[in-house]
Amino acid sequence: MTETTTALVTGANKGIGYEVAAALAAQGVTVFLASRDPQRGEQAATRLRATGADVHPIVLDVTDPATIESAATSLTRLDILINNAGISGPTNEPPSATTPRTLRDVLETNVIGVLTVTNALLPLLRRSPAPRIVNVSSTVGSTTCHTDPAHHMSGLPAVAAYPASKAALNALTVQYAKELRKDGILVNAAAPGACATDLTKDLPFPITRTAAEGAAVIVRLATLPADGPTGTFHDDAGTVPW
């Protein structure tokens, strides 16, 4: 990474997104810290700038095309896009009790939001000498893990919205990787693991993994060399099965 490398991280005012922004900035990357809430975004950027980081807040709601377009037109260069913003939806609601509205809301943020943001920023990424896209997914989106009796995921209660959204995000990642391979854009999905963030605070079991630990695999995929993989799904241990 050079001092001119730029990155945009969605949902970066807290949690894993914030730690990704911090880690990239520590490597000398200029980071655009995207947040729905202007005040929270400014506060997060101020904390990082106090450490000497080159971080700039930017208002971006992945479900609001107007803010996405505004963010895209405000940038003159982009090398790294981290699609981190996401919502969990109900964490204890089985498919039979899930309403269409609930599923649509989660898909709107976790899948359609990624599509909208990525497409808006592709013109900038195509001009980058080393473009990278990382979609923040989850092992919860792995159909293989859910159907493997030996994997702990198979024993979890059935939930519709979040797993379906991450499985769809994984599929979208593969399709972008296929399309953009010719442009030299590496597109991968990252599974940061369950971390102690607002997304997991309502789970019925304690989470001790930190957001900074979860951010590590995302940062690694965001800074891959030119011969790095594309169209893959990784966690700390390596490849995650689809």
KEROBA-337799 format. One record per residue (C-alpha): residue number from 1; residue in one letter; chain; y, z, x. Coordinates in steps of 0.02 Angstrom, whole numbers, plus 50000, padded with zeros to 5 digits. Layout:
REM KEROBA-337799
NUM;A;A;Y;Z;X;
...
***
This chain:
REM KEROBA-337799
1;M;A;50000;50000;50000;
2;T;A;50175;49961;50060;
3;E;A;50343;50036;50016;
4;T;A;50377;49890;49899;
5;T;A;50218;49912;49796;
6;T;A;50257;49959;49616;
7;A;A;50149;50037;49480;
8;L;A;50170;50074;49297;
9;V;A;50068;50216;49221;
10;T;A;50064;50237;49032;
11;G;A;50055;50410;48956;
12;A;A;50111;50482;49122;
13;N;A;50220;50628;49073;
14;K;A;50072;50748;49079;
15;G;A;49886;50766;49114;
16;I;A;49788;50634;49207;
17;G;A;49927;50505;49194;
18;Y;A;50049;50623;49279;
19;E;A;49926;50659;49419;
20;V;A;49895;50472;49444;
21;A;A;50082;50445;49458;
22;A;A;50094;50588;49583;
23;A;A;49951;50524;49689;
24;L;A;50014;50345;49694;
25;A;A;50190;50403;49736;
26;A;A;50118;50509;49878;
27;Q;A;50049;50347;49950;
28;G;A;50222;50270;49952;
29;V;A;50208;50174;49789;
30;T;A;50361;50157;49678;
31;V;A;50301;50223;49510;
32;F;A;50368;50188;49337;
33;L;A;50317;50340;49236;
34;A;A;50296;50279;49057;
35;S;A;50308;50400;48912;
36;R;A;50338;50392;48725;
37;D;A;50459;50537;48733;
38;P;A;50615;50502;48840;
39;Q;A;50649;50686;48874;
40;R;A;50472;50726;48928;
41;G;A;50465;50571;49035;
42;E;A;50628;50618;49122;
43;Q;A;50568;50796;49151;
44;A;A;50404;50735;49227;
45;A;A;50494;50610;49339;
46;T;A;50617;50743;49395;
47;R;A;50474;50857;49448;
48;L;A;50397;50718;49552;
49;R;A;50562;50663;49627;
50;A;A;50586;50843;49688;
51;T;A;50438;50810;49804;
52;G;A;50521;50655;49876;
53;A;A;50426;50534;49764;
54;D;A;50503;50368;49711;
55;V;A;50471;50388;49524;
56;H;A;50569;50316;49379;
57;P;A;50546;50364;49195;
58;I;A;50527;50223;49070;
59;V;A;50510;50235;48881;
60;L;A;50352;50151;48821;
61;D;A;50248;50185;48666;
62;V;A;50089;50080;48673;
63;T;A;50089;50066;48483;
64;D;A;50270;50003;48477;
65;P;A;50291;49821;48531;
66;A;A;50480;49841;48544;
67;T;A;50468;49976;48678;
68;I;A;50333;49877;48769;
69;E;A;50441;49722;48774;
70;S;A;50592;49822;48829;
71;A;A;50492;49901;48970;
72;A;A;50423;49733;49025;
73;T;A;50594;49650;49031;
74;S;A;50668;49796;49129;
75;L;A;50549;49770;49275;
76;T;A;50567;49640;49412;
77;R;A;50402;49672;49500;
78;L;A;50235;49752;49459;
79;D;A;50079;49767;49566;
80;I;A;49977;49902;49479;
81;L;A;49955;49935;49294;
82;I;A;49867;50095;49240;
83;N;A;49826;50093;49054;
84;N;A;49807;50281;49036;
85;A;A;49886;50324;48868;
86;G;A;49755;50374;48740;
87;I;A;49715;50487;48594;
88;S;A;49552;50572;48549;
89;G;A;49560;50577;48360;
90;P;A;49449;50707;48275;
91;T;A;49325;50781;48399;
92;N;A;49205;50855;48271;
93;E;A;49201;50720;48136;
94;P;A;49038;50621;48117;
95;P;A;49041;50436;48071;
96;S;A;48995;50474;47891;
97;A;A;49151;50580;47871;
98;T;A;49271;50466;47966;
99;T;A;49398;50368;47866;
100;P;A;49448;50190;47908;
101;R;A;49625;50253;47938;
102;T;A;49565;50375;48071;
103;L;A;49468;50241;48163;
104;R;A;49613;50118;48152;
105;D;A;49735;50246;48224;
106;V;A;49626;50281;48375;
107;L;A;49590;50097;48405;
108;E;A;49776;50058;48390;
109;T;A;49816;50168;48539;
110;N;A;49659;50157;48645;
111;V;A;49620;49972;48628;
112;I;A;49757;49871;48545;
113;G;A;49888;49966;48644;
114;V;A;49801;49917;48806;
115;L;A;49795;49735;48752;
116;T;A;49979;49733;48702;
117;V;A;50041;49818;48861;
118;T;A;49931;49715;48976;
119;N;A;49983;49549;48899;
120;A;A;50167;49595;48908;
121;L;A;50153;49638;49093;
122;L;A;50037;49498;49149;
123;P;A;50178;49380;49201;
124;L;A;50237;49510;49326;
125;L;A;50061;49550;49387;
126;R;A;50023;49366;49414;
127;R;A;50168;49359;49538;
128;S;A;50103;49508;49637;
129;P;A;50014;49480;49804;
130;A;A;49886;49615;49761;
131;P;A;49880;49646;49572;
132;R;A;49770;49783;49502;
133;I;A;49735;49842;49323;
134;V;A;49643;50003;49287;
135;N;A;49595;50048;49109;
136;V;A;49563;50234;49089;
137;S;A;49401;50245;48992;
138;S;A;49269;50381;48975;
139;T;A;49082;50403;48996;
140;V;A;49089;50440;48809;
141;G;A;49108;50252;48791;
142;S;A;48942;50216;48877;
143;T;A;48812;50160;48751;
144;T;A;48678;50178;48885;
145;C;A;48719;50361;48913;
146;H;A;48720;50399;48727;
147;T;A;48549;50320;48701;
148;D;A;48464;50392;48856;
149;P;A;48367;50549;48805;
150;A;A;48381;50612;48983;
151;H;A;48571;50604;48984;
152;H;A;48673;50750;48917;
153;M;A;48780;50628;48817;
154;S;A;48633;50592;48701;
155;G;A;48632;50772;48643;
156;L;A;48814;50780;48593;
157;P;A;48861;50778;48409;
158;A;A;48892;50605;48336;
159;V;A;49077;50559;48330;
160;A;A;49145;50391;48275;
161;A;A;49322;50357;48332;
162;Y;A;49341;50405;48515;
163;P;A;49173;50340;48581;
164;A;A;49195;50176;48484;
165;S;A;49369;50152;48555;
166;K;A;49313;50179;48734;
167;A;A;49163;50064;48713;
168;A;A;49283;49931;48646;
169;L;A;49400;49964;48793;
170;N;A;49256;49937;48913;
171;A;A;49216;49770;48833;
172;L;A;49400;49721;48841;
173;T;A;49403;49767;49026;
174;V;A;49259;49648;49062;
175;Q;A;49342;49506;48968;
176;Y;A;49507;49528;49060;
177;A;A;49412;49533;49225;
178;K;A;49327;49368;49182;
179;E;A;49490;49284;49136;
180;L;A;49597;49351;49278;
181;R;A;49473;49337;49421;
182;K;A;49544;49166;49466;
183;D;A;49717;49244;49481;
184;G;A;49658;49377;49603;
185;I;A;49689;49516;49478;
186;L;A;49558;49653;49492;
187;V;A;49525;49736;49325;
188;N;A;49415;49890;49313;
189;A;A;49379;50037;49199;
190;A;A;49382;50216;49262;
191;A;A;49292;50368;49193;
192;P;A;49392;50519;49254;
193;G;A;49274;50645;49175;
194;A;A;49318;50785;49056;
195;C;A;49473;50870;49127;
196;A;A;49573;51020;49070;
197;T;A;49710;50925;48976;
198;D;A;49782;50919;48800;
199;L;A;49649;50789;48757;
200;T;A;49508;50915;48784;
201;K;A;49592;51078;48733;
202;D;A;49504;51083;48563;
203;L;A;49328;51056;48629;
204;P;A;49208;51200;48592;
205;F;A;49165;51225;48776;
206;P;A;49272;51263;48930;
207;I;A;49331;51123;49045;
208;T;A;49365;51172;49226;
209;R;A;49389;51001;49306;
210;T;A;49572;50972;49345;
211;A;A;49677;50823;49297;
212;A;A;49708;50790;49482;
213;E;A;49520;50779;49511;
214;G;A;49504;50657;49367;
215;A;A;49647;50551;49434;
216;A;A;49559;50517;49600;
217;V;A;49442;50378;49539;
218;I;A;49587;50293;49448;
219;V;A;49693;50292;49606;
220;R;A;49548;50225;49707;
221;L;A;49524;50078;49587;
222;A;A;49712;50049;49583;
223;T;A;49718;50028;49772;
224;L;A;49563;49922;49801;
225;P;A;49565;49795;49943;
226;A;A;49566;49610;49904;
227;D;A;49377;49600;49913;
228;G;A;49355;49748;49794;
229;P;A;49254;49739;49634;
230;T;A;49317;49680;49466;
231;G;A;49245;49701;49292;
232;T;A;49162;49867;49336;
233;F;A;49154;50043;49263;
234;H;A;49165;50185;49389;
235;D;A;49171;50373;49399;
236;D;A;49173;50487;49552;
237;A;A;48988;50457;49586;
238;G;A;48994;50267;49573;
239;T;A;48951;50142;49439;
240;V;A;48937;50203;49260;
241;P;A;48815;50105;49149;
242;W;A;48892;50013;49003;
***
